[in-house]
Amino acid sequence: GILSFVGCNANVDLDRLLSLYQDAINRSSSGDGDGDGGDDIQLSFVSIQFPDPHFKKSHVKRRVVTPALVKTLAKYMKEGDV
């Protein structure tokens, strides 16, 4: 399947949504519903619009781009992708 756009709270829902999408792809490609017949999904491009308006140190907890988000994105991307 091709997924062109996802709108969500990336720090809360992105990993869960991509996991659900992965499971759906695997179920549909295996044909028997066991969820292990497909390839892993891979993001080839990620665009974050207006990522961090909170540049002050006291607002670190409000930032969008966090180490956890980067780890989630890395889980679904090949090395060298944007």
Phi, psi and omega per residue, in radians:
G1 nan 2.763 3.115
I2 -2.035 2.209 3.091
L3 -2.042 2.075 -3.049
S4 -1.696 -0.468 -3.025
F5 -2.655 2.384 3.017
V6 -2.341 2.221 3.045
G7 -1.970 2.108 -3.120
C8 -2.863 3.015 2.954
N9 -1.383 1.755 -2.978
A10 -1.029 -0.611 -3.117
N11 -1.313 -0.279 -3.115
V12 -1.861 -0.793 -2.914
D13 -1.952 -0.238 -2.976
L14 -1.065 -0.848 -3.125
D15 -1.067 -0.746 3.127
R16 -1.103 -0.773 -3.133
L17 -1.140 -0.735 3.124
L18 -1.186 -0.606 3.066
S19 -1.139 -0.752 3.095
L20 -1.105 -0.720 3.108
Y21 -1.103 -0.750 3.101
Q22 -1.040 -0.805 3.128
D23 -1.067 -0.722 3.132
A24 -1.129 -0.724 3.111
I25 -1.106 -0.780 3.141
N26 -1.111 -0.731 3.123
R27 -1.122 -0.749 -3.089
S28 -1.253 -0.528 -3.119
S29 -1.474 -0.387 -3.141
S30 -1.467 -0.485 3.101
G31 1.391 -0.348 -3.110
D32 -1.929 0.043 3.029
G33 1.397 0.145 -3.116
D34 -1.510 -0.148 2.987
G35 1.398 0.188 -3.121
D36 -2.133 0.365 -3.068
G37 -1.745 -0.069 -3.049
G38 -1.925 2.974 3.051
D39 -1.400 2.719 3.053
D40 -1.185 2.481 3.078
I41 -1.256 2.631 3.105
Q42 -2.399 2.228 3.021
L43 -1.407 2.367 3.108
S44 -1.868 -0.243 -3.105
F45 -2.712 2.348 3.087
V46 -2.272 2.287 3.100
S47 -2.183 2.117 3.122
I48 -1.931 2.022 -3.090
Q49 -1.523 2.249 3.114
F50 0.898 1.093 -2.948
P51 -1.213 -0.772 -2.981
D52 -2.413 1.426 3.094
P53 -1.296 -0.206 -3.086
H54 -1.755 1.495 -3.061
F55 -1.519 -0.248 -3.128
K56 -1.265 2.576 -3.122
K57 -1.040 -0.575 -3.122
S58 -1.230 -0.213 -3.117
H59 -1.872 0.342 -3.109
V60 -0.951 -0.679 -3.090
K61 -1.150 -0.284 -3.127
R62 -1.667 -0.066 -3.083
R63 -1.198 2.579 3.122
V64 -1.484 -0.863 -3.110
V65 -1.472 1.848 -3.111
T66 -2.149 2.869 3.058
P67 -0.988 -0.625 3.121
A68 -1.138 -0.706 3.117
L69 -1.158 -0.751 3.125
V70 -1.075 -0.701 3.109
K71 -1.112 -0.738 3.101
T72 -1.091 -0.795 3.129
L73 -1.115 -0.714 3.140
A74 -1.098 -0.538 3.134
K75 -1.095 -0.522 -3.063
Y76 -1.942 0.177 -3.125
M77 -2.160 2.658 3.007
K78 -1.443 2.667 3.087
E79 -1.077 2.308 3.122
G80 1.712 -0.228 3.082
D81 -1.292 2.842 -3.036
V82 -1.603 nan nan
